Amino acid sequence: AQLRASLEEVQTAIRRLHRKQQELERRLGLIVYPVLTLPTEIVSRIFIDCLPDHGRVCPSQRTPLLLAQICRCWRDIALETCELW
């Protein structure tokens, strides 16, 4: 009987945590990150300005790749910005 009671407590806690997770995921989905509301041209310009100085002999190719890995929106913008490549 005590094991059943303990099991029920754990199952209740799991259900409560699952509801909390769903609520947090819902709230996260409502957040609009400010950078995602900027026009594509401005984000593209910011990306270009993030490039290392061109004075280096071998400029790093990591910057465009890193930008493209942030999210789908940034990947699309980075891939469409020829100056990054």
C-alpha positions as CSV (number, residue, x, y, z in Angstrom):
1,A,0.0,0.0,0.0
2,Q,2.8,2.4,0.8
3,L,4.5,1.6,-2.5
4,R,1.3,2.4,-4.4
5,A,0.9,5.6,-2.5
6,S,4.5,6.6,-3.4
7,L,3.9,5.6,-7.0
8,E,0.8,7.8,-7.1
9,E,2.7,10.7,-5.7
10,V,5.5,10.3,-8.3
11,Q,2.9,10.1,-11.1
12,T,1.1,13.2,-9.8
13,A,4.4,15.1,-9.7
14,I,5.2,13.9,-13.3
15,R,1.8,15.2,-14.5
16,R,2.3,18.5,-12.7
17,L,5.8,18.9,-14.2
18,H,4.5,18.0,-17.7
19,R,1.8,20.7,-17.4
20,K,4.4,23.2,-16.3
21,Q,6.6,22.2,-19.2
22,Q,3.8,22.7,-21.7
23,E,3.0,26.1,-20.2
24,L,6.7,27.2,-20.4
25,E,6.9,26.0,-24.0
26,R,3.8,28.0,-24.8
27,R,5.2,31.1,-23.2
28,L,8.5,30.7,-25.0
29,G,6.6,30.4,-28.3
30,L,5.1,33.8,-27.6
31,I,8.4,35.6,-27.3
32,V,9.5,37.5,-30.3
33,Y,13.2,38.1,-30.2
34,P,13.9,41.7,-31.2
35,V,16.5,40.9,-33.8
36,L,14.0,38.7,-35.6
37,T,11.8,41.7,-36.1
38,L,14.5,43.7,-37.9
39,P,14.4,44.0,-41.7
40,T,16.5,41.5,-43.5
41,E,18.7,44.2,-45.0
42,I,19.7,45.5,-41.5
43,V,20.4,42.0,-40.2
44,S,22.5,41.4,-43.3
45,R,24.5,44.6,-42.7
46,I,25.1,43.6,-39.1
47,F,26.4,40.2,-40.2
48,I,28.8,41.9,-42.7
49,D,30.0,44.2,-39.9
50,C,30.7,41.2,-37.7
51,L,33.3,39.9,-40.2
52,P,36.9,40.0,-39.1
53,D,39.0,42.8,-40.5
54,H,40.0,42.2,-44.1
55,G,43.6,43.1,-43.3
56,R,44.3,39.5,-42.2
57,V,46.0,37.2,-44.7
58,C,43.5,34.4,-44.1
59,P,40.2,35.8,-42.9
60,S,38.2,33.4,-40.8
61,Q,35.4,31.6,-42.5
62,R,34.0,30.7,-39.1
63,T,32.0,33.9,-38.6
64,P,29.5,33.2,-41.5
65,L,29.2,29.6,-40.4
66,L,28.5,30.6,-36.8
67,L,25.9,33.1,-37.8
68,A,24.2,30.5,-40.0
69,Q,23.9,28.1,-37.1
70,I,21.9,30.4,-34.7
71,C,18.5,29.8,-36.1
72,R,16.6,29.2,-39.4
73,C,16.0,32.9,-39.9
74,W,19.7,33.8,-39.5
75,R,20.8,30.9,-41.6
76,D,18.6,32.1,-44.5
77,I,19.9,35.6,-44.2
78,A,23.6,34.5,-43.9
79,L,23.3,32.3,-46.9
80,E,21.7,35.0,-49.0
81,T,24.3,37.6,-48.0
82,C,27.0,37.1,-50.7
83,E,29.5,39.5,-48.9
84,L,29.8,37.0,-46.1
85,W,31.2,34.3,-48.4
